[in-house]
Amino acid sequence: MELTTASEFLAARPPERVVALPESSWGAGGTHWTWDNDETHWVWAPIAEAERRMEALVARYPEASVGEHAVLNQAARELLLLEASDWPFLMTTGQAKEYATQRFQSHLDRFQRLAASAEQGVDGEAVALAEALYELDKVFPDIEYAWFAARQGRAQ
């Protein structure tokens, strides 16, 4: 048995054939329609913008102070909550459309407030906001905002 990485294995043994995998999902009809349809299409542009904004904040704060770290980590939490597939799922199924829309908008607003405070320079009020927002959901206690650094080689 030899320890190797996937890249090393493929470099040593290139594929002899290619398999085309069809799009599939556990969503209705086996497609991604449950998450991207006329009812939910509007959520994707704000999510993409928030992701780009978070990447810019990581670049701006390569070494954050304690207060900056608190604000940036909470912004990262809000981004993850914003990206949750539950919101478009619930919008589509109608099980809790108003609730899902409200939660999506709430996380977007929270993220935008935190991002704006980081862009303008973190102060005590921003740190207090981050701490108060953390208390509302208390998720991802070990998150690191730097995980959202811009990725190399991604599709544009």
C-alpha positions, -999 to 999 in steps of 0.1 A, spaced: 0 0 0 13 34 -9 2 68 4 -5 93 -23 -28 122 -32 -55 122 -59 -34 146 -80 -3 124 -78 -23 93 -86 -39 109 -117 -5 122 -129 10 87 -127 -21 70 -141 -40 93 -165 -76 83 -171 -82 61 -201 -118 72 -206 -141 100 -194 -175 95 -179 -201 123 -182 -222 126 -151 -256 141 -155 -268 169 -133 -287 154 -104 -300 162 -70 -323 149 -43 -346 179 -52 -378 176 -71 -373 159 -104 -337 151 -96 -325 186 -106 -316 218 -88 -350 234 -96 -359 233 -59 -332 258 -52 -332 279 -84 -366 287 -99 -389 317 -104 -395 319 -66 -359 317 -56 -337 331 -84 -335 365 -67 -314 351 -38 -284 341 -58 -271 375 -69 -269 389 -33 -252 357 -21 -226 360 -49 -220 397 -40 -217 389 -3 -191 361 -11 -170 386 -32 -173 412 -5 -161 387 22 -131 377 0 -122 414 -2 -125 418 36 -101 389 41 -76 405 17 -80 438 35 -75 423 70 -47 396 66 -40 401 104 -69 414 123 -70 429 157 -91 413 184 -121 436 176 -117 433 138 -115 395 142 -148 394 161 -165 415 135 -151 395 106 -158 362 121 -194 372 127 -196 384 91 -184 349 81 -211 333 102 -238 355 86 -225 346 52 -227 309 59 -263 313 73 -272 334 42 -259 306 20 -280 279 37 -300 259 11 -329 257 36 -341 292 26 -347 286 -11 -359 250 -3 -386 264 21 -395 292 -4 -400 267 -31 -420 241 -11 -441 268 5 -437 251 39 -425 283 54 -420 308 26 -424 340 46 -401 327 74 -374 316 49 -376 349 31 -373 368 64 -344 348 76 -326 351 43 -331 389 43 -321 391 80 -288 373 74 -281 395 44 -288 426 63 -266 415 92 -238 406 69 -240 439 51 -239 459 84 -209 440 96 -191 442 62 -198 480 61 -184 485 95 -152 465 86 -149 485 54 -152 518 73 -129 507 101 -140 486 131 -150 505 162 -164 496 196 -200 498 182 -192 473 155 -177 449 180 -208 452 202 -230 445 172 -209 414 163 -212 401 198 -249 407 200 -255 390 166 -235 360 177 -258 356 207 -288 353 184 -278 321 166 -247 309 185 -234 288 156 -199 281 142 -180 291 173 -146 281 158 -151 298 124 -121 318 110 -129 346 86 -97 338 67 -113 306 54 -131 329 29 -99 340 11 -103 343 -26 -98 309 -43 -73 305 -70 -84 288 -102 -121 292 -97 -145 295 -125 -155 331 -132 
